[in-house]
């Protein structure tokens, strides 16, 4: 066995050992449905796309999602939403609408509805993984060093004939870190 093969073998053993099926964190994760907006970094005056991920609890079949994403409208402008390849392949629908925040004129609310329940067909399920992407334009006035939080409030319904609300469900906020310079590098070159 070569040195490289031995190191790769040890790394695999370490990874699988850390992710044992009986670990408390894994057990808890399997009991809770999670919706996450992925964090990213971007420059002022640029567009940035953030992924939205779904991880359904064990045994839960998600049929629809409703997300209300609150963002500061002085720093961000909503550009578009797109289905991921996961939703495209599953025949799900995605709709987006931006409204003013009812209590704070400096905030807007992006309402996303994702549904896998097509009429006239068998009930479909929204699969785990990246389900959609949301794109924003960052203001030229956004200062480097600023973290722009996208407050995520979500609800989900099961993919049953009589859908019920999925609980427990955790929705994680997104974050855009405004930077002065983006450093793009090759992982393999850097090592």
N, C-alpha and C positions, 0 to 999 in steps of 0.2 A: 504494500500500500504506500503510495507516494505521500509526501508531506502535505500536499494540497488536498488530497483525498481524505487524509486523516483529519485535517482541520475542518473540512466540510462535514465530515461525519460527526465530529464533536459539536459543531454548531447545530446540526439537525437534532441531535440528542438533547441539547440545551433548550432548543425551541419547543420540542414536543414535551419535554419535562416541565417547562414553565406553563404550558397550556393544557395541563391534565384535565380530563373531563370531570373530575370530582372536585375541582377547585371551587371555593366559595364565590369568587368573583364571576366565574363562568356560570355557576348555578343561578346566581342573581340575574345575570344578563339574559339567561334563557327564560326567565319569568317575566321580563319587562320588555315591552315594545318600545323601540327608540327611534326618534327622527332627529337627524343631525344635519345642520348646515355647516359644511366644511369651511375652515378658516383659510385665509389667503393673504397675500401682500400685494400692494399695487402702488403705482405712482399717482400723484395728482394729475388730473386731466386725462386719465386713461379709463378704459373699460375693463371690467373684471367679471369673470364668471365664477360662481360658487356652486359646488355640487350639493345636492340634498340626498341624504342617504336614509334608507329604511332598514331596520333590523327588527323583524317581528319576533315576538316571544315564541318559545317552543309550542307548537300545536296551534298557533293563531294564524288564521288566514285573513289578511287585510284586503278589504274590498274597496275602501275609499278613504281618502285623507283630506283634511281641510287644515291649511296652514295660514296663520295670520302673522306676517313678518313686519314688525314695526322698525322703521329706519329714519334717521335724521335727513329731512328733505333739503337741507341747506348743503349737506356734504355729498349726498347721493341722489341720483336720478335713475329710476327703473328704466331699463332698455327693453328687455325681453325675457321670456321663459321658454325653455325647450325641454322636450321629453328626452330622457336618456335612451340608449339602445335597449335597456331592460324594458322600459315602458313601450317603446316602439314595437318590439317583438311580441309583447303581451297584449297589444290592442287596447291599451288604456287611453283615457282622455286626460288632457291637462288644460285648465283654463286659468287665466290670471287677470286680476283687476286691481288697480291702485286707487285708494280713496284717502281723503284727508283723515287724520287722526281726530276723533271727536273732542278730545280734551286738550290737545297740544298742537298748535298751528305749525310748529317747527318739525313735526313728524308726519310721516305718511304710513299707510298700512297696505302692504301687498297681500292680497287674498289669493291663495292658490287652492284649486280643487283638483284632485287627482282621483279618477274613478276607473276601476277595472270592470265595472258591472254594466256591460252592454245589454240593452234591451233586446229581447228575442233570442238571446244566446244563453248557453250555460253560464253559470256564475264564474267569473274569472277572478284571479288573485293578483294583487300587486306583489311582485317578487322582491326579495331582499336585494340590497345593493344600491348603487347610484340610481335614483329614479328620475331626477330632473336637475336642470341647471338654471340658475337665475343670474342675469347679467345686469350690472349697474355701471353708470358713468360716475366717476369720482370727480368732484368739483375741483377746479383749479385753485380754490381757496383752502382746500384741505391741507393741513400742515403735516409735514413729515413727523413721525413720532406719534401721530394720533391713531388710536384704535377706535374704529367705527363698529359699534355693536348692532347686530341685526337680531332683535328680540323675537324669538320664535315661540308661538303658542299654537299647539296642534291638537287636533282630535282625529280619531280614526274609528272606522266602523268595520265590522266583520263582513266577510263575503258569504253571507248566508241568505236564505230566502227571507228570513226576518232578521235583518242586520241589527247588531247591538253594538253599543259603544265599547271600544277596547280600553280596558283598565287593568293593570297599570300601564301608563304610557308616559314616557319622558321625552320632552322636546328640548334639544340643546341649541342655544343661540349660536349664530355665526359671528365671525369677526373679520374685518378687513383692516389690516395694519398698513397705514399709509407710510411709505418709505421714500427716501430721497433718491436712492439708486437701487436697482435690482441687480443682484449678482447672479449671473447664470454661469454654471460650471458643469463639467462632466464629472460624475462621481468616480468613474474609473481613472480619469486623468489625475484627479486630486489625490489618489492613493498611491 
